[in-house]
Amino acid sequence: MVKLEHYYSPEQLERAVESFVDHYNHHRYHESIQNLTPAQVYYNQAAQILEQRRRTKIRTLNKRRELYQRAKAA
């Protein structure tokens, strides 16, 4: 990503690298760490986030099941 641009000063390159590192660590989800960001893992937020995802999945499946049963009964 950084290598695709042209930089005309060291400051421009530094800003681009800082921006990439910020994106990589705080915004990009990594499949190898259960679709969390490295910052979430580093700051010990993984368990809380994964538990929230698990509860959301259960609620979603229950809602789908309920809607299916309603449609089937109608």
Phi, psi and omega in degrees: 000311180290325184288346183279348182257163174256134180240133186254003175205154178300328180295320177298317179296317179300316179297320180295318179294317178299318179296317179297315181297318178299313179299314183298318185272335188242344186235335184268123178280141183246121182299326183291343177240045173061041179054044173245166174269155176303325179295320179298320178291315182298319182271017174060037179260357187299310184300317181295316181293316180294324177294319177297318177297319180298315180295320178297318179297317180297314179299318180296315179296320178296319178296317178298318179298316179297315179295323178296315181296321177297315180295322181292322181287335183280000000 
